[in-house]
């Protein structure tokens, strides 16, 4: 159970680093060897959706005032 959580957190950190463009090439290659492509894609889609929703709600809030 703990190993799965550590792998998930590692994948999450990798996706965050990729979003901000601060991940090294060596780390990126190691991540794709350690994590499945499907896991990376699902995490990226969820984080992207949350990001878009946050922007949408922030703009809605500002325009309603």
C-alpha positions in Angstrom: 0.0 0.0 0.0 2.8 2.4 0.9 4.7 1.6 -2.2 1.7 2.4 -4.4 1.3 5.7 -2.6 5.0 6.6 -3.1 4.7 5.7 -6.8 1.6 7.9 -7.1 3.3 10.8 -5.3 6.4 10.4 -7.5 4.2 10.5 -10.7 2.4 13.5 -9.3 5.6 15.4 -8.7 6.8 14.5 -12.2 3.7 15.9 -13.8 3.9 19.1 -11.7 7.6 19.5 -12.8 6.6 19.0 -16.4 3.8 21.6 -16.1 6.3 24.2 -14.9 9.0 23.1 -17.3 11.6 22.5 -14.6 12.1 18.7 -15.1 15.5 17.5 -16.3 15.8 15.2 -19.3 17.3 12.4 -17.2 14.4 12.6 -14.6 11.9 12.6 -17.5 13.3 9.5 -19.0 13.5 7.8 -15.6 9.9 8.6 -14.9 8.7 7.0 -18.1 10.6 3.9 -17.2 9.2 3.8 -13.7 5.6 4.9 -14.3 3.1 3.8 -17.0 2.2 6.2 -19.7 -1.5 5.8 -18.8 -0.8 6.9 -15.2 1.1 10.0 -16.3 -1.7 10.9 -18.8 -4.5 10.5 -16.3 -2.7 12.6 -13.7 -1.9 15.3 -16.3 -5.5 15.5 -17.5 -6.9 15.7 -14.0 -4.4 18.5 -13.0 -5.1 20.3 -16.3 -8.8 20.2 -15.7 -8.4 21.5 -12.2 -6.2 24.3 -13.5 -8.8 25.3 -16.2 -11.6 25.1 -13.7 -9.7 27.4 -11.3 -9.1 29.9 -14.0 -12.8 29.8 -15.1 -14.1 30.3 -11.5 -11.6 33.1 -10.8 -12.5 35.0 -14.0 -16.2 34.4 -13.2 -15.8 35.8 -9.7 -13.9 38.9 -11.0 -16.4 39.6 -13.7 -19.4 39.3 -11.4 -18.1 42.0 -9.0 
